[in-house]
Amino acid sequence: MIEEKIEITESRIDLSELKTAAENIRAEIKKIIIGQDVAVDLLLTAILADGHILIEGVPGVAKTVLAKLAAKSISAPFSRIQFTPDLMPSDVIGTSVFNEKTTEFEFKKGAVFANIVLIDEINRAPAKTQAALFEVMAERQITVDGITHKFSKPFTVIATQNPIEHEGTYRLPEAQLDRFLFKIEINYPNLHEEVEIIKSKNSLTDSDETATIKAVVKAKEIVKYQELARQIHVEEAVMEYIAKIVVATRTNAFLYLGASPRASIAILNASKAYAALQGRDFITPDDVKFIAPFVMKHRILLTPEREMEGLTPAIVAKQIVESIEVPR
């Protein structure tokens, strides 16, 4: 996490309970996950900001485990959907079924009706199924046969995908990627972390590694913390700083597509949540500097020339943030 440059003053909003809850969730996750501190912080930030998360990484780096641990540490309905090429939209959102007793059609809810939904290998389902999911993510409701079904709060989708496998996958369009607050990349552990992972697995006495994880926060408490995060104070200079970062993506010579105003709003909301997790009721420029690259890197497109040179959206996003003068 980025070192804070602004001295913490007495908070005008009591965030002690929120901070303690976040630390408890983090502690539960850390029972199994070794390393990946940034990924854990971003996951908690996204949940608090009422956003969705896309986790990308090669097989075996605990993408699914991380999502399951976060869900298990929160006492709320959880569902897991394995996306496959033959998955239909009705399998995800539900369908109307004829009831012979009442001679009427009844809506049977799909697996997406939960507070925390894990979508495994989201890029394996066809576009039609992906589109049904993204409508739910954006609207947090669906309409079937003229009847609107709203989702209970909180509602967070945690999706995973494999960046190196292409056979049997369907690339997510930019407009759909834009629905995710963050794209979190899970990298290989270093040598020390790898040794600790092996030791941890060797000492397991139960085949279910999540058996020791307990729920430490209730769903209604998450909703309350989300409302607190929305009240975090933002100086006008910091708002302008966010705007300058996003606008800079639209004039950058390395980019074919810049970030939209939705990215500005996402940076604002995520920075508020991140500040709240630190126990502060105000955003610092350092919060924005840390959050912005994770919000923007899946929302920008490189020019073909720069892509061939080996640049990545993550590198360019970080360069853009570093190029903008930090307000004092």
N, C-alpha and C positions, 0 to 999 in steps of 0.2 A: 504494500500500500504506500501511497505517496506521503511523504512527510509534510505535515501541516506547517504553514508559515505564519498563520494568524493565531495569536494566543486565544485560547478558549475562555470566554467570559461566562458569567452566570446565565444559564439558559432561561429564555422567556417561556419556552414550552418544556414541560417535564417529559424528557425522553429517557429517563432512567430505566423505566420498565421495558421500553422498546429495546434499548441497548442490551439489557440483561437477557431478554428473550432471544435476541440475535446471537449472543454469545453462547447461550444454551444450545441453540440449533447447530452452531458452528462446532461446539464440543462433541455433539452426537455424530456429526459427519466425520469429524477427525478420528473417531474410534476406528473407522475403516479406511478412509481416504488419507493417504500419506502425501504431503506436498500439496500442489494445486491450490495454494492459498488464494491466488487472484481469482481463479475460477469459482471458488466457494464464495468469496466476497461478491462477485458479480451476480452469482445465482441469488444470493440473499437480497442484493440491491434490486434485481429485476422483480422479485416477488413483492418487495415493499413498494416498488414503483408501479405495481399492477401491470407489469409487462410480461411478454413471452420471451423464451430463450431458445436459441438454436445452438446446440453443442456439436462441434465438429472435431473429429480425431480419428486416428487409425484404430483398427480393432484391438481391443485388449487394454485400453488406457482408462477404463472405468467410467466411460461416458454415461452408460445406463445406470451403473451403481450409484454414481453421484446424484442423479435425478431421483432414484428410488430412496436414497438416504434422506434427501431433503424432504421428500413427501412423507416418509415414515416419521420424521421428527415433528411433523405438524399433524395434529389430530383433526383430519378432514378427509372426506371421501376421495379416494385415489383410484385411477384406472390406468392401465397400460395397454396400448394398441400397437401391435406389430404390423407395420405397413408392408404390404406385399403387392405384386402386380395385379392380382385378381381381387383386391379389396374394393368394395363398392361404397359409394357415399352413404347408403343406408346402413352399412355396417358401422359407420362412424357416428352419424348423427341420429339414426333411428328411422323407423318407418311406421306407417299406419297398418294395423292388423285387424282383420274382421273378427269381431267377437260374436260367436253363434248364439250365445245366451241373450245378449242385449240387442242382437241384430244391428249393431253399429260398429263403425271403425274406431279403434282405439290406438292412440299413439304409443308405440313402444320405444322408450328412450334408448339411444345408442350409447356406446362406451364413452363418448366424449362428455356425457353428463356427470361431471365430478368437479371437485374443487382444484385438484392438481391432476393434469393429464400428461402422461409420458407417451410420446410418439416415437417408437423405435424405427430407425431407418426411414425417415420421412420421405426421402427421395426415391423410395422403391415403389410407391403407389402412383398410379396414372394421374394425369392432370385433373380429371373430373373429381377424383376423390380428394386430391390436394385442395382444389378450389372450395369444396364443401367445408373442409376444415378451416381454411383461412377466412371464410365468411363468418364462421363461429368465433374465430379469434378477434375479428374486427368489431363485430356487432354484439358479441356475448349474448346472442339469442338466435333462434332459428324460427322460420315460419313454415309449417307443414299443413297443407289443406286449409289454408287461411287462418290457422291458429298459431299465435306466437308463443313460443316456449322460451322463457328467460332462464339464464343460468344463475345459480346462486353464487354469492361472493364468498371468498376470493375465487378467481378463475385464472389459472396459469397453465399455459401449455409449455412443456419442456420437450423439445424435439432433438433427436440425434441424427447425424448423418456421417457417412464415411467418405472422406475427400478423395480417396485413391481408387475406389471401385466404380466402374462405369457400366459394366454389363448388367442389364436388368434394372437400371436406375433411370429416373426422370429428373432432369435438372430443374431446380426451383427458379421460376421467373423472378426478375428483379422486383416486380410489383408485389409478389408474395413474400419475398425475403424482407421487404420493407415493413411487414407486419410484426417482425421480431424486434424487440427492443435491443437485444445484444446478440452477437454471434461470438460464442466463446470457443476458443481453440484449445483443446487439451493436448499438450505435448508429452513427449516421453519423459519419464522421471530421470533425474541424474543418478550417478552411481550410489551415493549415500541413500537416496530415497528408494532405489531399487533393492538395496540390501535390507532396508527396513520393511519393504513390502514382502520380501521373501520370509523374513523373520516372523512377521505378523501372520502370514498364511500358515507357517509351520506350527505356530502356537495355537491355532484354531482347534477347538474341540468339537464344534458344531459345524456341520456342512453348510448351514445357513448363516452366512457372515453378517446378515442384518438382524439376527436374532437378539443381539444385545442393544439394538437401537430402540429408544422409547420416545413417545410423543411428548414434547416439552412445551408446545404452544397449541392453543385451540384456534380453529378457523375464525371465530368471531373476534379473537384478539388480533389476528392478522389484519382483518378489515379495519379495526380500530387504529392499528399502527399505520396502515396505508393512509388513513384520514389525517393522522398527525404529520406524516411525511409531506402531504400536500400543503401544510401550513408553514413549512420551512421558509424563512425570509430570504429574498434574493434582491441584492442591490441592482440598481439600473445599470451600473458599469459592468456587472457580471453578465446581465442579459445581453448587453451590447457585445461583450466578449464572445458569448455563444454565437450570436448572429454573425460576427466577423469570421469565426472559424467555418461555419457552414457556407457562407457566401464565398469564401475563398476556394471551396471545392468546385465552384461553378466556373471559375476563371483559371483553374490550374491547367497548365499545358500538358500535364501527364494524364489527365482524366478525360474520358469521352462522355461520362455522365457524372454530374455532381449530386450532392445531397439536396433533398427537398426540405420545405419548412417542417415536415413531419420529423425530420432529424433534429431540428432545433428544439422542438417540443420534447422529443425523446431525451435529448441531452439535459434539458432543464429538469424534467421529472426524475431522471436517473440520478442527477447530481443532488437533488433534494433528498432522495432516498439514501444515497451514499453518505451525505452529511448527517442524516438522522441516525444512521448506523454507528457513526463516530460519537454520537451524543451531542451534536451541535444543532442549533435551530437556525443556522444560517449557512449559505453556500460560500465557499472560498474559491478563488480562481483555480487553486490546485485540484479541487474536486472536479471541476470542469475539464481540466487538463488530463486527469486520469480517465475520466468517463468517456470523453468525446471520441477517441479512436475506436473504442469498442462499439459505439453506436453507429459510427460512419462506415467502417470498413466493408460491411456487406451492402451498403447503400450506394457505393460509388463504383464506377467501371473504368478500368485503365484503357488507354489507347492501345491498339494492337502492337505498335512499335515498342512501347514501354513494357508491355507484357512479354514480348519476345526478349527483351533485355534482362528479364528476371525480376523486375519489380513486382511487388504485390500491393493490393489495396491497403493492407495493414501498414506497410512501410510508408506509403504516400500519405495516408491519414495522419500518421504520427508526425511526418515532416510538416504537414500543413499546420497542425496544432502548435508545433515548436516555432513556426514562423510568425505566429500572431503575438503581438506584444501583450503581455499579461498586465491587467489593470492593477494599480496600486492603491 
